[in-house]
Amino acid sequence: MRNMIINILKVLMGLKSIAISHTFPRLHNRKEEYMNTYTVEFRIEGSSLIPSNITKILELTPSQTENIGESINPKRKNNALWSYNGIFSEENFTEQKWETLEEGLLYILEKLQPKANIIQNKLNIYKRYLWCGHFQESFSGGPKFSPELLKKLAEFNTELILSNYCSD
């Protein structure tokens, strides 16, 4: 297709050769039209979990808590949930959205690093994971991970879940 368009342009413009250094303008502008955003939360869940106890143990303000039976997610209806995004406070009820997943993950890992031993040793009876929401308007692009981030994720030693959501 690209070669056909180049040949048509050569004929129309009377050129012997034509060089296209990038993509076609419509494709080049696609980055401006479509934007990916990300949310990042550290989550702990379990059937014996009491969210207020996790708050006391970690001395962190959760962004979300659910007691057993409160979740609208059928996979979690028998579990309680404690979730932390590093931003939420009594004064700030908004959810942080990141332009890159790496930026969000590095931010939350930095916030959780002082609590890593507690998370690994005292809370290991619960399911612990980093939940990442990827909100996109098209199926182009996606997250990239630097070696620095991959190393920090490995050191934090928890599962990472990436949930993709596409909107029109």
Buried (B, 14 or more C-beta within 10 A) or exposed (E): EEEEEBEEEEEEEEEEEEEEEEEEEEEEEBEEEEEBBBBBBBBBBBEEBBBEEBBEBBEBBBBBBBEBEEBEEEEBEEBBBBBBBBBBEEEEEEEBEBEBBBEBBBBBBEBBEEBBEEBEEEBEEBBBBBBBBBBBBEEEBEBEEEEEBEEBBEEBEBEBEEEEEEEE
